[in-house]
Amino acid sequence: MGAGIAKTVKQAFPAAYEADLTTIAGDKNKLGSYSVAQATTKGKPLTILNAYTQYHWRGSGRKVDYDAVRQVFRQIKKNFSGKRIGYPAIGAGLAGGDWSVIAAIIEVELAGENHVFVEWEK
């Protein structure tokens, strides 16, 4: 959680970073899964998921794993169906993914759910 949106989430919601620390660092088996943190914002409860959609961050080119994106959003639907789900442009920044591909995956996996793309304000 040292760069991109993950770094911003880490700074704004330390519990998300603490949840990430409970997982095994560098474990490729985390791809397609997530860790969970609870926080409060503006007096309201918020569940934050650290979605593991890329294995490494070095070098150029695409680092996001589209299959991992599909798997994690499939799990999110299974475990959070009926809840309001917000997400950033996960995998489309430093991870080098094509947002149109990622957004299409999310649309399929969260079909029928109340979900929204959230732009982070700095």
Residue pairs with C-beta under 8 A, 6 or more apart in sequence:
1 7
1 9
1 10
1 16
1 17
1 20
1 50
3 57
3 94
4 93
4 94
4 95
5 88
5 89
5 90
5 93
5 120
6 50
8 120
8 122
9 16
9 17
9 48
9 50
10 16
10 17
10 20
13 37
13 39
13 46
13 48
15 37
15 38
15 39
15 48
16 37
16 39
16 48
16 50
18 37
19 35
19 36
19 37
19 48
19 50
20 35
20 50
22 35
23 30
23 35
23 50
23 52
24 30
28 55
30 52
31 52
31 53
31 54
31 55
31 65
31 67
31 68
31 71
32 52
32 53
32 65
32 67
32 68
32 70
32 71
32 72
32 75
33 52
33 71
33 72
33 75
34 49
34 50
34 51
34 52
34 72
34 75
34 76
35 49
35 50
35 52
36 47
36 48
36 49
36 50
37 47
37 48
37 49
37 50
38 45
38 46
38 47
38 48
39 45
39 46
39 47
39 48
40 46
47 80
47 83
49 76
51 69
51 72
51 73
51 76
51 87
51 90
52 68
52 72
53 64
53 65
53 68
53 69
53 72
53 90
53 91
53 95
54 63
54 64
54 65
54 68
54 91
54 95
55 63
55 65
56 63
57 63
57 94
57 95
60 96
61 96
62 95
62 96
62 97
62 98
63 94
63 95
63 96
63 97
64 90
64 91
64 92
64 95
64 96
64 97
64 102
66 91
66 97
66 101
66 102
66 105
69 90
69 91
69 97
69 102
69 105
69 106
70 105
70 108
70 109
73 105
73 106
73 109
73 110
74 109
76 85
76 109
76 110
77 109
77 110
77 113
80 113
81 113
82 113
82 114
83 113
83 114
84 114
84 115
84 116
85 110
85 113
85 114
85 115
85 116
86 115
86 116
86 117
86 118
87 106
87 115
87 116
87 117
87 118
88 117
88 118
88 119
88 120
89 99
89 102
89 117
89 119
90 102
91 97
91 102
92 98
92 99
92 102
103 117
106 115
